[in-house]
């Protein structure tokens, strides 16, 4: 895709990778930005959806083992989502560093960045996977609220397999981050589809047993996921090796003395992105605790509703990743395109949030009825989905433009917005639900109000970014 004139060129290769070349100062237009964002973002969205499908497949296959097994898999899946935020410091960091280096033709920075993310993977995996396996029984007690009952036993069995399996899960995240840094978002999507296909095949065989294979129960669900991901990782590594000419860089590049500088750049983007993800997970957990005070029906409705909107919010995060990659690549070419990319990614996210939110709100009873037949849950859920409509619109305005800050070397900005929003949202949820007398609807209203505050802060921060000039001379280097 050519941005026009003699300016930077974005060329899409056969594998979906995007290359940026310098050559002028023409401005990226809105239509070109939207096409580039959708070209990069749609495969990322499919990849993120595939991650949700793995959890759904595990849950469906263990359903016949009883409620304890379903609860164990759900609890372990929640933990994995939280731990995903930890490895984001490596995957997201290397994506932005590579995109920036390629956009500015600083190819000598690529080998140290690859080494740096390898070091991060080793450290994170050793601490999280190794420590988690050793203390899996203690972790299981935390997940199920203490005790030594059936659910605790099944969670511990699942974790005995899934914690070592994080080695593969984290490695895939890092490899996907490298591909995305090269502008290729389709290969990670294909790897996710391969993993899902393997899990779909292996889960019933390992859970219930067949022929010489014993029935492993919940351990089989965990093992099927790990093996499916291992197959996908093997394929990804082969494809990555084929690009070794780019990754190894020019002769003599990537001296060991550059490793620490590369590590600082990766962490400079990755740490704020990781902290932002974990903080948002923490806000959701805190709200869950507040909703639980109002009974089982609102709690079940909140659980279903938040899972349903994942199909919408993942589109926001896909656009954020696409915006970050595009910003880093065009920024390295000397093009001040942050305004166009930020406006278009935010606009697309808001439109998706508004459209999907209207559909969910208008069909609330039908949507909730797909998950439960309990009238109380359906009633609560149909009201919740109306409250989530403005929340989704505001969240799109917060997350969508976030890629501009990550790709422009200002990743701490979105983290600050999330932190300030939490300082508003959580006390507001408590006040509206208790002192204000709104009950559980006060908690749901606080989601829209708190995220609305974040949207306003993001808009102010974006205006300041644009007025500062942006580009390589107006921001920090990735």
Secondary structure, DSSP 4 states (H G I P E B T S, - for coil): -B-STTS-EEEE-TTS-EEEE----PPPPHHHHHHHHHHHHHHHHHHHHHHHHHHHHHHHHHGGG-HHHHHHHHHHHHHHHHHHHHHHHHHHHHHHHHHHHHHTT-THHHHHHHHHHHHHHHHHHIIIIIHHHHTHHHHHHHHHTS--SHHHHHHHHHHHHHHHHHHHHHHHHHHHHHHHHTT--HHHHHHHHHHHHHHHHHHHHHHH-BTTBPP-THHHHHHHHHHHHHHHHHHHHHHHHTTHHHHH-STT-S-GGGHHHHHHHHHHHHHHHHHHHHHHHHHHHHHHHHHHTT-HHHHHHHHHHHHHTHHHHHHHHHHHHHHHHHHHHHHHTT---HHHHHHHHHHHHHHHHHHHHHHHHHTHHHHHHTT---HHHHHHHHHHHHHHHHHHHHHHHHHTTHHHHHHTT-THHHHHHHHHHHHHHHHHHHIIIIIS--THHHHHHHHHHHHHHHHHHHHHHHHHHHHTT-STTTS---
